[in-house]
Amino acid sequence: MDDVIALYKRDIDMTLIRERLAMSVEQRFATYLDALRLVEELQRAGRAAREAAQA
């Protein structure tokens, strides 16, 4: 089992984890809200593109 865990651990980017842990809770929420807004905008754009293609 330890070998399997070691294989997964080698692909983890610890710098990203450290960056997130260095942020305040408010900064983390703001980052996640920004990502959520991006996802929502991409969804809207995808719906608009599908509607335009059907028209």
Secondary structure, DSSP 8 states (H G I E B T S, - for coil): -HHHHHHHHTT--HHHHHHHHHS-HHHHHHHHHHHHHHHHHHHHHHHHHHHHHH-
